[in-house]
Amino acid sequence: MPAPRTILLTGAAGGLGTLMRGLLPAYGYELRLFDVTPIEGEPTAITADLADREALREAVRGVDAIIHLAGISLESSFDKILRANIEGTYNLYEAARAEGVGRIVFASSNHAVGYTPSPEGELPLDSGALIPIDTPRRPDTYYGLSKCFGEDLAQLYWDKFGQETVSVRIGSCFMEPTSVRMLSVWMSPGDGARLFHAALTAEDVRHTVVYGSSANTRLWWDLTSARALGYEPQDDSEQYAEKLIAEQGELDPADPAQSHLGGPFLTDPPIWPY
């Protein structure tokens, strides 16, 4: 498909959205911003809830593609997850379908497979030990469950309407990792922008699911499907390993929060305000 130019970025006021607002324009994109929270310094940003179908329809009109980051990014009550992440994502897809937007990049999460045990072995792990993209989904929270729904919705909209999606199971996208576990799932902001750009411009993606991380020495999952889009990660969390291990120690395989992909979401999930 031709390189899209005008991109609707939902969740633009959030942590990842803020990082991408600063990085994606360098790839030639004009961003249309959408969030339930007003964005300081962005007077043209659309301030609306995902439940507002009329506002969503207006927001998607005329854009070339969508990066959908909006919703609750932590655990919460099922009712709140249902409204924001499940019904909200459906509303977004319906608006995009009605306006003929052919490509969506959906922010899925490693928490869709959070109960999957992490690989074991010597570092760096060989390709046979890495968790494949087709590993069975095992959500660790209502939040993770909502990401499973989003992936299935994307598949339905490809099969039924021909609307393409790249679902990105994002690990942790911060300026630098903050835990030993995060050394395995970290995606640098620069690599995040590279992956989103690849997802926006690759040909014939239909519905493609990829893991979103940098090329970490301690990588847990297989990036083959992401690389097939043209993604070439350039960063590695290993530069932070010595300091984090000295402060926190090595991962404990007896602790479910350290031995599964979902980390603390299995035992003590961070809670979005009820």
N, C-alpha and C positions, 0 to 999 in steps of 0.2 A: 504494500500500500504506500502511497506518497507520504512523505514525512509530514505528520500533523503539525500545525503551527499554533492554533489557539487551543489551549488546554484548560478545561475546568478542573480546578484543584479543590476538592472538598476537604473539610477538616484543616483548612489553611492556617488557622490560628493555633493549632496544636504543635507539639514538639517536633514531630516529623514534618508536618506541613510547613512550619517556619523554616526548617533547614532547606526544604525543597524550594521554597519561595526564593531563597538566596542563590540556589545552585542551578535550577533548571533553565532560567533565561539565557544562560551562557550557551545552551544548545539551540538557541534560536526560537524558543517558545514564548508566546505571549500568554500570560496566565490570567484566567478569570477566577477570582477567589470566592470561596463560599464557606461559611462557618456559622454556627449558632451564636458564637461569641464575636463581637465587633473586633476588627483588626486595626490596631492603632497605626496611623500613618497611611492607611489604605482606604481613602474615602469612597472608592468605587467598588469595594468588596461587597458581596451580597451577604447580608446578615439574616439568616433564616434557619429554621429547623428542618430536618429531613422529613418531618411529618407534613410539611407545607408543600403539597403536591403542585400547587400553582407556581410557587416560587422556584421549585426544582425545575419545572417545565421551562420557565423563563431562563433559568441559569444555564441549562444545557443547550438552549436554542442557538444554533450557529457555531458551536464549537466543533473542533475536529476530533477530539478524544477527551476522555475523562480519567483523572487519577482520583480514585475514591478512597480517601483516608478518614473520612468522617465517621463518627460513632463513639461509643464508649470503649476506651482502650485498656480498661482493667476489668476485674470482676465486679459484678453488681447484682442486684436482685434480678430474677428472671423477667419480671415485668418491664424493668428499665432496659435490659438487654433486648427484649422483644421489640420494644418501641423504637429504640435508636438503631440497633445493629441488624435486626431481622426485617422489620417493617420498613425501616429507613432505607436499607439497601434495596429492597423490592421497589420502593418508590423511585429511587434513583434509576434503577434499570428500566422501569416503565417509562419514565420521562425520557431517557435516552432512546428507547425503542420508538417512542412516539415522534421524536424529533430526528430520527435517522442517524444518530451518532453510532458509528460502526465499531469503535474500539474503546474498551474500558480496561484500566489497570486497577485491579481490586487488591486492597491491602488485606490479605489474609494473614495468618500468624502461625508461628511454630506451635502455638497452643492448640491448634486443630489436631496435632499429633502429640500432645503434651505427655501422655502416659507411655509413649514409646521409650524404652530404655536407651540410654546413650551407648555408643559403641565403646568397645574396650580394645586395648592393644598399644603397641609402641607408637610414639609420635614420630613423623606424621603418619596418620592412619593410611593404610593402603586402600585403593578404590573399592575392594571387595568388602571392606568393613563399614563403609559409609552408608548412612540410611538413605534408601532410594526414595524418589519422589512418589512412588506408588505404594509406599508402606501404608497399611490400613490406618485410617483416621481413628484417633483415640483422644478426643477432646478432654481437657483437664478441668474445665470450668464452664459455666454458662457462656462466658466470653468466647472460649474456644469453640463451643458448640455453635455459636453464631457465625464463626468463620467457616465451619463446615457447611452451614446453610448457604453462606455467600458463594462458596465454591460450587455447590450443587445448583444454585440459581444461575450462576454463570454458564454452567454446562447446559442447563435447560434453555437459556436464551440463545446459545449457539445452535443447539439442535433444532429448536422450534422457530427461531427468527433469524438465524445467521449472524447474530451479534457477537463479535469477537471479544474475548477477555484473556488477559494474563493475570492469574491469581498468584500473588507473591507472598509466600509464607515468610514474613519478615521475622528475623531473630531479634536483635536489639540494635537500633540505629541511634547511636549517640556519638559525641565527639571522640570519646574513648571508652573502653569497657570499664565497668566498675566492680566486677566480681570475677572470680576464677572461672565459674561456669560461663560467663559472658565471653571469655576468650574463644569459645567454640562457636558461638552464634552471632558474634558481633558483625555488623555491617557499618563501615565508615560512611559518613554522609556523602563523601565523594563517590564511593561505590554505589550508594543508594541512588544517586542521580544517574550514574552510568546504567544501572539496571533498569530504572524507570524509562530512560531514553531508549534502551534496547527494546523494552516491552512495547513502547509506543510506535516503534518504527519497523520491527521485524515483519516479514511477510507471512501471511497465511498461518496465524497463530491459533485460529479456531478457539478452543479453550485450552490453554496451556497453564499448568501449575508448576511453579518454580520455587526453590528455596532462595531466600534473600540474605546473603551474608558476604563478607569479604573472603579472600583466599587465605583463610587462617590456617596456620600450622596445625592447630588443634581442632580443625573443622570436623563436625559430626555428620554432616549430610552431603549428599551428592549434588553438585552444581551443574551436572551435565545438561539438564533441560534449560537452565538459565544461560549457559554458554551457547547453546544452540540458537538462542535469540540474537547472539552477537555480543553478549555481555562478557567483558574482560575485566574482572576485579583486579585492582592494583594495590590493595592494602592488606595488611596482615596484623592481627592483634598481638603477635608474639612479642613485639617490642614492649608490651605492658605486662608480660607474664611474670617476670622476676619480681617486680614490685608487688603485684597482687598476691602471688603465692607466698611471699615473705610475710605479708600482712594477714592473709586469710587461711593459708595452708592449702594443700592439695585437696581435690574433691574426695569426699567420703562415699565410696560405693554402697555403704549401708544406709545412707541417708537418701530417701526418695527425692528430696528436693535438690540433690546434687547428682543423682544417677539417672535422671529422666530428662527428656527434652524440655518439659514444661517448667523445670526448676521449682522455685518456691510457690508457683501457682498450684502445685499438687498438695501442699501442706499448709501454706500461709499466704494465700493470694492477696496481693494488694487490692484494696476495695475502693472502687469509685464511690463517692458519697451517695448514700441511700437518701 
